[in-house]
Amino acid sequence: MKRAKELQSLNQGELQKRLEEFKKELLKLNVQVASGANTANPGKLRQTKKSIARINGLLHGKGGSSE
């Protein structure tokens, strides 16, 4: 998990790349939970969701969409 200050130093392209990585990781974790397998780190799911939310907030704060 990255801290907010570390994420703020990244540009939009890097943030998009990190967002895709976190989404893939979240998908894998959700599959593990759905299949009933014991996860090595149960808190990782929550950390991943929070990281995705932080990146989304930064992207929209840096002019993510022009609506």
N, C-alpha and C positions, 0 to 999 in steps of 0.2 A: 504494500500500500504506500502510496506517495502522500506526502504532506501537501497541504494547500500551497505553501510557499514554493515548493519545488515544482508543482504543476503550473503555477503562475508564470514561471520563467520560460515555459515552453511556448512555441508559436502555434498557430492554429493547425498547421499540418501535423505537427508532432502530437498535439492533443487529439486530433482525429484518429491517429494511429494508435495511441494509447487507449482510446475509447473502444476501438474495435478489438484490441487485445483483451480488455476487461470484459467485454460482452461475450467473447469466445470462452473465457475462463468461467464466467457466470453460467453459461450454457452447460459446460462440463460439470460444474458443481450441482446444478439443478438435476442433471441426469443421475448423478450419484445419489442424491437425496431421494429421487423418485424410485430408483431401483432398490432402495433399502440398504445400500452398501454403507459401511461405516466410513465416514470421512476422516482423514488424518487430522484435519483442523476444522472443527465445526464453525468457528468464528470467521473463517475465510469467506463464507457466503455473505455475511453481513458487511465485512470490510470491502468486498468487491462491489456490492451494491452502493455503498457510500462513495467509493472512488468514482464510480460511473456518475453519480449525482454531482460530485464536485466538478468533474470534467464538463458535464453538461452545463453547469452554472457558469463556468469560466468561458465556455464557447459562446454562450448567449450574452455574457457580459462583454466579450470582445467583438461584438457585432456579428454573431453567428448567423442569424437569419435577417433578411431585410424585408420584414413584413410591415 
